[in-house]
Amino acid sequence: MAQEEDRAGATDTNFCVAGRLRMLSRIITSLYNEAFAPVGVTYAQASLLMSIFAQPGVRQVMLSRRLQIEKSALSRDVQGLLRHGWIGENVRNGLYLTEEGNRVAKRCHTIWKEVHEQVRDKLGEDSLQALAQFSDQLFSVKAGRNHESFP
């Protein structure tokens, strides 16, 4: 019954796009957060650790742009990683993982691959194709917004 209530109106297209996307984001993020919980990180932290692992020395401003994270939210997450001792920050040289940070990032990547495959399998190819197409459309809206006024 609860599942029916959660899905009520799922095919109705008269919904707020922002509200629907935020709800879906919370749902998928909670799945990833559960998977990362044994490591003691959130999806947001794991994502940053894996990004820094892939690009040592990356600057916060570049991470913010690439991951589409507000600078203040990224700064808050970076401070958390610094407190855990998982990253080091050098204003001139960007962000680097510590030895412990490397271990955590590698563990996160292993977990991410598992969850990623599980989610992809559950969604199926048709949904993934639709998501890719929808994502491309949203990226185009954002790109167009940079060049014209948008209500």
N, C-alpha and C positions, 0 to 999 in steps of 0.2 A: 504494500500500500504506500509506504513512504517513497519507494522508487517511482511509483506512478505519480505521486504528488510532485516529486522533484522534476519529473519530465513533463508535467502538465503544460500544455501549450508549446511543446518543443518544436512543432511544425508550424506554429504561428509565426509569421514574419513581421508582425507589427510590434517589434520590441526595440528597445533602445540599444543600438549597436555597442556603444561604450559600456553600458551596464552588462550586456551579454558577454562581451569579451573579457571584462574584469572578472565576472563570475567564472568563466571557463579557465581563466588564468589561475584563479584561486584553487580550482579543482585539480588542475594538472600540477600546480606547484605543491599542493598537499601530498600528492602521490610521490613526487620526488623527495620532498622533505622527509616523509616516512622512510624512504629507502636510505637517505643519508644520515638519519638519526643515530644509528649505531656508531658512526664515525664522529658524531658530535658537531656536525655542521648542517647548515640549511642549504637549500638549493642555491640561493643567492651567493653564499660563501663558496660553495663548491664550484660554481660557475666562474667566480673570480679566480679561485686557486688554479683551475684548469686553464683559464685564459692567460694568467701570468706564467704558468708552466710552459705554455705553448709559445709565449713571447716574452722572455725575460727582459726586464728593463723597460717594459711598456709604461707609458705615463698615464696617470689617472685621466687626463683629458681625452686621450685616445681610447681608453677603455670605455669611458662614458659615451663617446660617440659611437663606437662599434657596437656596444651592447644596448644602446638606447636607454641608458640609466641616467637619471638626473644627477648632477654633480654632487648635490648634498647627500643623496641616498648612497652614492658610491663612496663618498668620503666616510660616511658612517660605517659602511661595510668594511672598508679598508682599515679603519681604526680597530674594528673587532678582530680582524686578521692580525694586525700588529700586536694587540693585547695577548692573543694566543701564542705569539711568537712564530707564526707561520710565514710571515713575510717581513722583509726589511725594506725600508724606503730610503732612497737617496734622492734628494731633490733634483740633482743633476742627472742621475742615471736611471731614474724611474723605480719601478717595483720589481723586487726579486723574491723568490721563495727561499726560505731558510731550509736547512737539511730536513727538519721536521715538516716544514711546509711541502717539500717535495714528496715526502712519504704520504702525507694526507692527500695531496693532489693526485697521486697515482692511485690511491685507494678510491678516491672520488671518481676517477675516470673509469675504473673497473665497475663500480656501482652504476654510474651513469650509463655505460654501455648495456648493462643488464636491463635497467628500467626502460631505456630507450627502445630496445628490441621488444620488450613486453608491451609497451604502449603502442608501438607501430603494429605489432601483431593484432592487438585488440581493435585498433582503429580500422585496419585493412587498407588496401591500396587505393580504393576509390576515395575514401576520406582523406588520405594523405595527399592525393592529387588535388582534391578540392581545396585542402588547406594551403597547398603550394600556390594554387591559382589565386585564392583569396589574399594570401600574403603579398603576392606580386601586385594585386590591385591596391592594397593598402599602402605599399611602398610608393606606388605611382601617385596616390593621393597626397602622401607626405611630400614627395618631390614637387608636385604641382603647387602645393601650398607654399613652398619656399619662393615661388615665382609669381603668385597672385594672391589676392585677398581670399580668405576663406571664412565663411560665417562662424 
